Amino acid sequence: MTATAVHTLPELGPTRPLTIPPAAERTLSNGLTVIAIRRPAVPLIEARLRVPFAGADLATSALMSNTLFSGTSTMSTVEIAAELQAVGGALGSGVDPDRLMISGNSLASGLDRFLEILAQVLTDANYPTNEVETEQARLIDRLQVLQSQPSHLARVALQRRMYADHPYAVQTPTVDQARSVERDTLLALHRDRLHPTGGHLILVGDLDPDTVLDVVERRLGGWAGAGSPVELPPTPALVAGPLVLADRKDSVQSSLRIALPAVSRKHPEHAALQLANLVFGGYFSSRWVENIREDKGYTYGPHSLIDHSIAGSALLVSAEVATGVTAPALVETLYELGRISTKPVEAAELEQARQYALGTLQLGMSTQAGLAGLASTYAGYGLRLDFLAEHSERLASASLADVAAAAEKYMGPAKGVVVVLGDADVVGDSLSAVLPVTVQPSTSA
């Protein structure tokens, strides 16, 4: 037998400072802000057009995003797709309570034609009846499927608990609402809300930033529309109260959700809170994952994250657990929140979380698509890429005391609201031994 050499893994090297690529910015006369970022890794260009869409009817906006590229007065949906393919490109759209996002890409050499097609859709989309009916049927099918999915039902219950009368409280249309949308409704929403004021177009790739701005102004400068973006009120403060048990009969698992207060990306405590959340449950090596996944086997993938919306931010804790361990899993979750909020983290824990946060930030900027997504997200909050360099510095400099203070201020278990989706007949009594419980019928969108 031959002895096998043991090789020790090298220590992690120092984290490199973020390098912000060259960019140019211009706000067109129609109110559209264009940001062009040079990243010449491959001869492609990623595009992200973010249009404020808060307050739009949920069913109409969902169907509109699905049918936006279904035709214009001069091109069918097939012809639009063929023209985009001719320049190595594609376009698609999606919507959420804050914005409508159009995403796509093309060869750098085809950018002019890509923008020409985009402009035609923005100014001349005509939503053919047959395409609308097809997509409407698909949307209804998806909504019916969602009504049977525990993760969706738990999210619905949590949003209603968190937001009360705020528009964020309901974020998914009902089947009946989707069924009632007509072509004229889509045309009206497009006319009234899909306009450039307050919008941001991000272009990232093998481009000359200043030259590209001229191309965009030529192609999209004629896009116009009346009206101003709708501004939602700030989200209400979380109000502690009984655990909400959303009853789902015969469920073989329970969906555990906790919402805690958080701060916006611009807040000086954001970096410290991000690090505290990572130590608690924000990545695989966190305390909570070690506790209820690795040690006790209650769940496969517990996770916590800071969720940012335009009107407010929240720290969300989520896990799917077997029905029989619902109460024990909640106990351990509350224990870990209590521990992180009352006792300083260890230096080694903080450094590991810091390296993860900084590395994830670097990784997110390493591709054209990732950079475009980050630039678009931050633009929606009035931020630019230089903010990432500032945030990276805050992550690197946050002290043990900073993290402890943020955890104490925002992550104490008494500061949050708790929602459990599960079989109330099975888990109700055991949960009542942990927290006061209010049982509600399971809600669906």
C-alpha positions in Angstrom: 0.0 0.0 0.0 1.2 3.5 -0.8 0.7 6.3 1.6 -1.6 9.0 0.3 -0.3 12.6 0.6 -2.6 14.9 2.5 -3.0 18.3 0.9 -4.1 21.3 2.9 -6.4 23.7 1.1 -4.9 27.2 0.8 -6.3 30.1 2.7 -8.7 32.3 0.9 -7.0 35.3 -0.8 -7.9 38.9 0.0 -11.1 40.1 -1.6 -10.5 42.3 -4.5 -12.1 45.7 -4.6 -15.0 46.0 -7.0 -14.1 47.4 -10.4 -17.0 49.5 -11.8 -16.9 49.4 -15.6 -17.1 52.6 -17.7 -20.6 53.9 -18.3 -22.5 56.8 -19.8 -25.9 58.1 -18.9 -28.5 60.4 -20.5 -32.1 61.3 -19.8 -34.0 61.7 -23.0 -36.5 64.5 -23.6 -39.4 61.9 -23.1 -38.2 61.2 -19.6 -36.4 57.8 -20.2 -33.0 57.5 -18.5 -30.6 55.4 -20.5 -27.5 53.9 -18.9 -24.9 52.3 -21.2 -22.2 50.1 -19.6 -19.2 48.7 -21.4 -18.4 45.1 -20.7 -16.8 43.6 -23.9 -16.5 40.0 -22.7 -18.4 38.7 -25.7 -19.9 40.5 -28.7 -23.4 40.7 -27.1 -25.5 43.4 -25.5 -27.9 42.8 -22.6 -30.9 45.1 -22.3 -33.2 45.8 -19.4 -36.0 48.3 -19.6 -37.6 49.0 -16.3 -40.9 50.9 -16.3 -42.7 52.0 -13.1 -45.9 50.1 -12.9 -47.1 50.4 -9.3 -50.8 50.5 -8.8 -51.7 48.8 -12.1 -54.5 46.3 -12.1 -53.0 42.9 -11.3 -54.8 40.8 -13.9 -54.5 43.3 -16.7 -50.8 43.9 -16.1 -50.1 40.2 -15.9 -51.8 39.5 -19.2 -50.3 42.5 -20.8 -46.7 41.4 -19.9 -47.5 38.0 -21.5 -48.9 39.5 -24.7 -46.8 42.6 -25.2 -44.8 41.0 -28.0 -47.8 39.3 -29.7 -47.9 41.8 -32.6 -48.0 45.3 -33.9 -49.9 46.8 -36.8 -47.1 45.7 -39.2 -45.6 42.6 -37.5 -47.1 39.4 -36.1 -45.7 37.6 -33.1 -43.9 35.2 -35.4 -42.4 38.0 -37.4 -41.2 39.8 -34.3 -39.5 36.7 -33.1 -37.9 36.1 -36.5 -36.6 39.7 -36.8 -35.1 39.4 -33.3 -33.5 36.1 -34.2 -32.0 37.6 -37.3 -29.9 39.8 -35.0 -29.2 37.0 -32.5 -31.7 38.5 -30.1 -34.8 37.9 -28.0 -37.2 39.9 -25.9 -39.6 39.1 -23.1 -41.4 40.9 -20.3 -42.6 40.4 -16.7 -44.4 42.4 -14.1 -44.5 42.8 -10.3 -46.2 45.2 -8.0 -43.5 47.8 -8.6 -42.4 47.6 -12.2 -42.8 46.1 -15.7 -39.5 44.7 -16.9 -38.6 44.1 -20.5 -35.4 41.9 -20.8 -33.5 40.9 -23.9 -30.3 40.7 -25.7 -28.8 40.9 -29.2 -25.5 40.7 -31.0 -23.7 44.0 -30.6 -23.8 44.4 -34.4 -27.6 44.1 -34.3 -28.3 46.6 -31.6 -29.8 49.2 -33.9 -32.3 46.8 -35.3 -33.0 45.4 -31.9 -33.9 48.8 -30.6 -36.0 49.5 -33.6 -38.1 46.4 -33.0 -38.4 47.3 -29.3 -39.6 50.8 -30.2 -42.2 49.4 -32.6 -43.6 47.3 -29.8 -43.6 50.1 -27.2 -45.4 52.5 -29.5 -47.6 50.1 -31.6 -48.4 46.9 -29.8 -51.9 45.9 -30.8 -52.7 42.8 -28.7 -54.4 40.6 -31.4 -57.5 39.0 -30.0 -56.4 35.4 -30.8 -53.1 35.9 -29.0 -54.8 37.5 -26.0 -57.2 34.6 -25.7 -54.4 32.1 -25.9 -52.3 33.8 -23.3 -55.4 34.4 -21.1 -56.1 30.7 -21.0 -52.5 30.0 -20.0 -52.6 32.6 -17.3 -55.8 31.1 -15.9 -54.1 27.7 -15.9 -51.1 29.0 -14.0 -53.3 30.7 -11.5 -55.3 27.5 -10.9 -52.0 25.6 -10.4 -50.8 28.2 -7.9 -53.9 27.7 -5.8 -52.7 24.2 -5.0 -49.1 25.1 -4.2 -48.2 25.5 -0.5 -45.4 28.0 -1.1 -47.9 30.3 -2.9 -50.6 29.9 -0.3 -48.1 30.7 2.5 -46.8 33.8 0.6 -50.4 35.0 0.2 -51.1 34.6 3.9 -47.9 36.3 4.9 -48.4 39.3 2.6 -51.9 39.8 3.9 -50.6 39.6 7.5 -47.7 42.0 6.8 -49.3 44.6 4.7 -52.9 44.9 5.9 -54.6 47.5 3.6 -51.4 48.4 1.7 -51.5 47.5 -2.1 -48.7 44.9 -1.5 -51.2 42.9 0.5 -52.5 41.2 -2.6 -50.0 40.6 -5.4 -51.7 37.9 -7.5 -54.9 38.2 -9.5 -57.8 35.8 -9.1 -58.9 33.4 -11.9 -62.1 35.4 -12.3 -60.1 38.7 -12.6 -57.9 37.1 -15.2 -60.9 35.8 -17.1 -62.5 39.2 -17.3 -59.7 41.0 -19.0 -60.4 42.1 -22.6 -58.3 43.3 -25.5 -59.5 46.9 -25.0 -58.5 46.8 -21.4 -54.9 45.8 -22.4 -54.8 48.6 -25.0 -55.9 51.1 -22.4 -53.4 50.0 -19.8 -50.6 50.1 -22.4 -51.7 53.7 -23.4 -52.1 54.9 -19.8 -49.1 53.3 -18.1 -46.5 52.0 -20.5 -44.7 55.3 -21.0 -41.0 56.4 -20.6 -41.4 58.9 -17.7 -39.4 57.5 -14.8 -38.2 54.5 -16.8 -34.7 53.2 -17.1 -33.1 51.4 -20.0 -29.9 49.6 -19.1 -27.6 48.4 -21.9 -24.5 46.3 -21.0 -22.0 44.7 -23.3 -19.5 45.2 -26.2 -20.4 48.8 -26.8 -19.1 52.4 -26.8 -21.3 54.0 -24.1 -21.4 57.5 -25.7 -22.2 56.2 -29.2 -24.9 53.9 -27.9 -26.7 56.8 -26.2 -27.1 58.4 -29.6 -28.5 55.2 -31.1 -31.0 54.9 -28.3 -32.1 58.5 -28.7 -32.7 58.0 -32.4 -34.8 54.8 -31.9 -36.6 55.5 -28.6 -36.7 59.3 -28.5 -40.2 59.2 -30.2 -41.7 56.9 -27.6 -44.1 59.1 -25.6 -47.0 58.8 -23.2 -49.0 60.9 -20.8 -49.1 60.6 -17.1 -46.7 60.1 -14.3 -45.6 57.0 -12.3 -47.8 56.1 -9.4 -46.1 56.3 -6.0 -47.2 53.8 -3.4 -47.3 54.8 0.3 -44.6 53.4 2.5 -45.4 49.9 3.8 -46.8 49.8 7.3 -44.7 48.9 10.3 -45.0 45.2 11.3 -47.4 44.8 14.2 -46.7 41.9 16.5 -49.6 39.6 17.4 -50.7 36.0 17.5 -49.3 33.5 15.1 -51.6 33.2 12.0 -52.2 29.5 11.3 -53.6 29.3 7.7 -55.5 26.0 7.8 -54.7 23.5 5.0 -56.5 20.3 5.6 -54.6 17.0 5.2 -51.3 18.8 4.5 -48.3 16.5 5.0 -46.0 19.5 5.6 -46.2 23.0 7.1 -44.9 26.2 5.6 -43.2 28.4 8.2 -42.9 32.1 7.5 -41.6 35.0 9.6 -41.3 38.6 8.6 -39.1 40.9 10.5 -38.3 44.6 10.0 -35.5 45.6 7.7 -34.0 48.8 6.2 -33.5 49.9 2.6 -30.4 49.6 0.6 -29.6 53.2 1.2 -29.7 52.9 5.0 -26.4 53.1 6.8 -27.3 49.9 8.8 -28.1 47.8 5.7 -24.6 46.2 5.4 -24.5 45.2 9.0 -28.0 43.8 8.9 -27.2 41.8 5.7 -24.2 40.2 7.5 -26.3 39.5 10.6 -28.9 37.8 8.4 -26.2 35.7 6.7 -24.9 34.5 10.1 -28.5 33.6 11.1 -29.9 31.9 8.0 -28.9 33.6 4.8 -26.7 31.0 3.4 -25.8 27.3 3.7 -23.2 27.7 6.5 -25.6 29.7 8.7 -26.6 28.9 12.3 -30.3 28.2 11.5 -29.5 25.9 8.6 -27.0 24.0 10.8 -29.6 23.7 13.5 -32.8 22.6 11.8 -31.4 21.0 8.7 -28.0 19.5 9.5 -28.5 18.7 13.2 -32.2 17.9 13.5 -33.3 17.1 9.9 -36.5 19.1 10.2 -36.2 20.6 6.7 -34.2 20.5 3.5 -33.8 24.2 2.6 -34.5 26.8 5.2 -33.6 30.3 4.1 -33.8 33.9 5.1 -33.3 37.0 3.0 -33.8 40.8 3.0 -36.6 41.5 0.5 -36.5 45.0 -1.0 -39.5 46.7 -2.6 -39.9 50.3 -3.6 -42.3 51.0 -0.7 -40.4 49.2 2.0 -38.1 46.3 3.0 -38.5 43.3 5.2 -36.4 40.3 6.4 -38.2 37.1 5.5 -37.6 33.7 7.1 -39.0 30.6 5.4 -38.9 26.8 5.7 -41.0 23.9 4.7 -41.1 21.3 7.5 -42.9 17.9 8.1 -46.2 18.3 9.8 -45.0 16.4 12.9 -42.1 18.7 13.6 -43.9 22.0 12.9 -43.8 23.3 16.5 -40.2 22.1 17.3 -39.0 23.8 14.1 -40.7 27.0 15.1 -39.1 26.7 18.6 -35.6 26.3 17.1 -36.2 29.2 14.7 -37.3 31.6 17.5 -34.3 30.4 19.5 -31.9 31.2 16.8 -33.5 34.6 16.3 -33.2 35.2 20.0 -29.6 34.1 20.0 -28.5 36.3 17.1 -30.3 39.4 18.6 -29.0 39.1 22.1 -25.4 37.7 21.8 -22.6 39.0 19.7 -21.6 36.8 16.8 -18.2 35.2 16.8 -15.4 36.8 14.8 -14.9 33.7 12.6 -18.7 33.6 11.9 -18.6 37.2 10.8 -15.6 36.8 8.6 -17.1 33.8 6.9 -20.3 35.7 6.2 -18.4 38.7 5.1 -16.4 36.7 2.5 -19.6 35.2 1.2 -21.3 38.5 0.8 -18.3 40.1 -0.9 -17.8 37.1 -3.1 -21.5 37.0 -4.1 -21.3 40.6 -5.0 -18.3 40.0 -7.3 -19.9 37.0 -8.8 -23.1 38.9 -9.6 -21.2 41.5 -11.6 -19.1 39.0 -13.5 -21.4 38.5 -16.5 -23.1 40.9 -18.8 -26.5 39.6 -17.8 -25.7 39.8 -14.1 -24.4 43.3 -14.4 -27.4 44.4 -16.4 -29.8 42.9 -13.7 -27.9 44.7 -10.9 -27.8 48.0 -12.7 -31.5 47.8 -13.5 -32.5 46.9 -9.9 -30.5 49.7 -8.4 -31.6 52.2 -11.0 -35.2 51.6 -9.8 -34.1 52.8 -6.4 -32.3 55.9 -7.7 -28.9 54.2 -7.3 -26.0 53.6 -9.7 -23.3 51.0 -9.9 -20.9 53.1 -7.8 -23.3 52.3 -4.9 -22.1 48.7 -5.1 -18.5 49.8 -4.5 -19.7 51.8 -1.5 -21.8 48.9 -0.2 -18.8 46.6 -0.7 -16.7 48.9 1.5 -19.4 48.9 4.2 -19.5 45.1 4.2 -15.7 45.0 4.5 -15.6 47.4 7.4 -18.7 46.4 9.4 -17.5 45.4 12.9 -18.8 42.9 15.4 -20.4 45.7 17.3 -22.1 47.0 14.2 -23.6 43.5 13.4 -24.6 42.9 17.0 -26.4 46.3 17.1 -28.3 45.6 13.8 -29.3 42.2 14.9 -30.6 43.5 18.2 -32.5 46.3 16.6 -34.2 44.3 13.8 -34.0 40.5 14.4 -35.5 39.9 17.8 -38.3 37.3 17.6 -40.8 39.6 19.3 -40.4 42.1 16.5 -41.7 39.8 13.8 -45.0 38.4 12.5 -45.4 34.6 12.2 -47.5 32.7 9.7 -47.8 28.9 9.4 -49.6 27.1 6.6 -50.6 23.6 7.7 -53.2 21.3 9.0 -54.7 23.2 12.0 -56.2 20.0 13.5 -52.8 18.4 13.7 -50.4 21.3 14.5 -52.7 23.8 16.2 -52.4 22.6 19.8 -48.6 22.2 19.6 -48.2 25.7 18.1 -50.4 27.1 20.8 -47.9 25.9 23.4 -45.3 28.1 21.7 -47.2 31.2 20.7 -50.8 32.5 20.8 -52.5 31.3 17.6 -55.2 32.6 15.4 -56.6 30.0 12.9 -57.7 31.3 9.5 -59.0 29.4 6.5 -56.3 28.9 3.9 -56.5 31.8 1.3 -55.8 31.5 -2.3 -55.3 34.1 -5.0 
